[in-house]
Amino acid sequence: MERAPERMITGSPNKPVIAVVGAGLMGHGIAQLFAVAGHRVAVYDPNGDVRASVPARVRSIFELLGQDQTALERISLHSDFGEAVSGADFVFEAAPEKLEIKQEIFERLAATTKPVAVLASNTSVIPIGDLGARVNRQHAGRIVGTHFWNPPHLVPLVEVVQAERTDVAVVEKTVELLKSVGKVPVHVKRDIPGFIGNRLQHALKREAIALVADGVCDAETIDLVVKHGFGSRLAVLGPMEQSDLVGLDLTLDIHKVLLRHLDRRPGPHPFLEQKVAAGELGMSTGRGFREWTPQQCAEVRERLNRYLLALAHQRKDGA
């Protein structure tokens, strides 16, 4: 077994033991979240280079948030799957967003974990029932969705998704665990693709792409309208609150005029497909809906991190 660092601090005996399967973009952040809250965390990843990078990446989160870095010693790194998950009370799967990979992981988890361990997936859009399709009914009740948002150490929301076979008690235990480490869990009562947040986010993206493709405006204008218009109030006024604020009669009148004109194509917009086919993938290639220099990319990431960090400090101060 690998450990990082060599000396390991024992977590509180009253706190559930956590395992994280996958140490990539989301996995290391989930591990950090529980370690700093006093839990022992076992992290599995088959890639040795990824495992070796976990301490430095977790340490950078502690530095960003001004937290005690000795919590890093609660995290152990594992190359052996069974060794990592066998003693866990909660397992969070954070593997690549590929159905076959995740199905195989949940088959292995059902066979190697304690019968009472909660098995959670961080999938962004795949229905939880699909992930557990190969798991027999004896174990299916302990599979639940836990969709953390990136970066998990700064974004408070976690969507807790109840699949058809998920035991309600498992949902309740998961919600309580997440609340105990400072997250804002919400109960998604139906196991639908994209859950709640990504359905809302991509409904907006679908219309934004259609507006650009139809020549109504360019991509930069879309971003300006969202950031300096209705987007500036979204953090404090959700869409249902806003509807009640202005009145449902006005909302109905607007929908009678507007909804039939919104984009309703059943699949991805051809404009998006053409961009991808041409290798225009966004910041990673320097061109997507907009053109990007390396400096501009860095500025966007820095701006986002500053904003999320400021919100995190506000939540902490207000707690």
BELSULHU-V630551 format. One record per backbone hydrogen bond with DSSP energy under -1.0 kcal/mol. CO is the residue of the C=O (numbers start at 0). NH is the residue of the N-H. E is the energy in kcal/mol with one decimal. If there is no record, write none. Layout:
co & nh & e
CO & NH & E
CO & NH & E
This chain:
co & nh & e
11 & 14 & -1.7
16 & 88 & -2.7
16 & 89 & -1.8
17 & 41 & -2.6
18 & 91 & -3.0
19 & 43 & -2.9
20 & 93 & -3.5
23 & 27 & -1.5
25 & 29 & -2.2
26 & 30 & -2.3
27 & 31 & -2.1
28 & 32 & -2.0
29 & 33 & -1.7
30 & 34 & -2.4
31 & 35 & -2.5
33 & 38 & -2.3
34 & 37 & -1.8
37 & 11 & -1.6
39 & 17 & -2.7
40 & 75 & -2.8
41 & 19 & -2.8
42 & 77 & -2.7
43 & 21 & -3.4
46 & 50 & -2.4
47 & 51 & -2.5
48 & 52 & -1.2
50 & 53 & -1.3
52 & 56 & -2.0
53 & 57 & -3.0
54 & 58 & -2.7
55 & 59 & -1.7
56 & 60 & -1.1
57 & 61 & -2.1
58 & 62 & -2.4
59 & 63 & -2.2
60 & 64 & -2.4
61 & 66 & -2.5
67 & 70 & -1.3
68 & 71 & -1.8
69 & 72 & -1.6
70 & 73 & -2.0
71 & 74 & -1.9
73 & 40 & -2.2
74 & 3 & -1.1
75 & 42 & -3.1
76 & 1 & -1.2
77 & 44 & -1.5
79 & 83 & -1.7
80 & 84 & -1.8
81 & 85 & -2.1
84 & 87 & -1.4
88 & 117 & -2.6
89 & 18 & -2.2
90 & 119 & -3.3
91 & 20 & -2.4
92 & 121 & -2.4
95 & 97 & -2.8
97 & 101 & -2.2
98 & 102 & -2.7
99 & 103 & -2.1
100 & 104 & -2.0
101 & 105 & -2.3
102 & 106 & -1.9
103 & 107 & -2.2
104 & 108 & -2.7
105 & 109 & -2.2
106 & 110 & -1.2
107 & 111 & -1.5
108 & 112 & -2.0
113 & 116 & -1.9
117 & 90 & -2.7
118 & 143 & -2.3
119 & 92 & -3.5
120 & 145 & -3.8
124 & 193 & -1.7
126 & 130 & -1.3
127 & 131 & -1.8
129 & 132 & -1.2
131 & 134 & -1.6
135 & 138 & -1.7
135 & 139 & -1.6
138 & 141 & -1.7
139 & 142 & -1.6
140 & 166 & -3.0
141 & 118 & -2.9
143 & 120 & -1.9
144 & 160 & -1.7
145 & 147 & -1.2
146 & 158 & -2.0
150 & 153 & -2.0
150 & 154 & -2.4
155 & 183 & -2.9
157 & 185 & -2.2
158 & 146 & -2.7
159 & 187 & -3.2
160 & 144 & -2.4
162 & 165 & -1.1
166 & 170 & -1.5
167 & 171 & -2.3
168 & 172 & -2.4
169 & 173 & -2.2
170 & 174 & -2.5
171 & 175 & -2.3
172 & 176 & -2.2
173 & 177 & -2.4
174 & 178 & -2.3
175 & 179 & -2.0
177 & 182 & -2.4
178 & 181 & -1.7
183 & 157 & -1.8
185 & 159 & -3.2
187 & 161 & -2.6
189 & 191 & -1.6
191 & 194 & -2.2
193 & 197 & -1.1
195 & 199 & -2.2
196 & 200 & -2.8
197 & 201 & -2.4
198 & 202 & -1.5
199 & 203 & -1.7
200 & 204 & -1.8
201 & 205 & -2.3
202 & 206 & -1.6
203 & 207 & -2.4
204 & 208 & -2.8
205 & 209 & -1.9
206 & 210 & -2.2
207 & 211 & -1.9
208 & 212 & -2.7
209 & 213 & -2.2
210 & 215 & -2.2
211 & 214 & -1.5
217 & 221 & -1.6
218 & 222 & -2.0
219 & 223 & -2.1
220 & 224 & -2.7
221 & 225 & -2.2
222 & 226 & -2.7
223 & 227 & -2.4
225 & 230 & -1.6
228 & 231 & -1.3
229 & 232 & -1.2
232 & 235 & -1.4
232 & 236 & -1.6
237 & 241 & -2.7
238 & 242 & -1.8
239 & 243 & -2.2
240 & 244 & -2.5
241 & 245 & -2.4
242 & 246 & -1.8
246 & 250 & -2.0
247 & 251 & -2.4
248 & 252 & -2.0
249 & 253 & -2.4
250 & 254 & -2.3
251 & 255 & -2.2
252 & 256 & -1.0
253 & 257 & -2.9
254 & 258 & -1.5
257 & 260 & -2.4
258 & 261 & -1.4
268 & 272 & -2.0
269 & 273 & -2.5
270 & 274 & -1.7
271 & 275 & -2.2
272 & 276 & -2.4
273 & 277 & -1.8
274 & 279 & -2.5
275 & 278 & -1.6
278 & 280 & -1.3
281 & 284 & -1.2
281 & 285 & -1.0
281 & 286 & -1.1
285 & 291 & -2.9
286 & 281 & -2.5
289 & 287 & -2.6
292 & 296 & -2.3
293 & 297 & -2.2
294 & 298 & -2.2
295 & 299 & -2.2
296 & 300 & -2.1
297 & 301 & -2.4
298 & 302 & -2.4
299 & 303 & -2.4
300 & 304 & -2.5
301 & 305 & -2.6
302 & 306 & -2.1
303 & 307 & -2.6
304 & 308 & -2.6
305 & 309 & -2.3
306 & 310 & -2.0
307 & 311 & -2.3
308 & 312 & -2.2
309 & 313 & -1.9
310 & 314 & -2.5
311 & 315 & -2.1
312 & 316 & -2.6
313 & 317 & -1.9
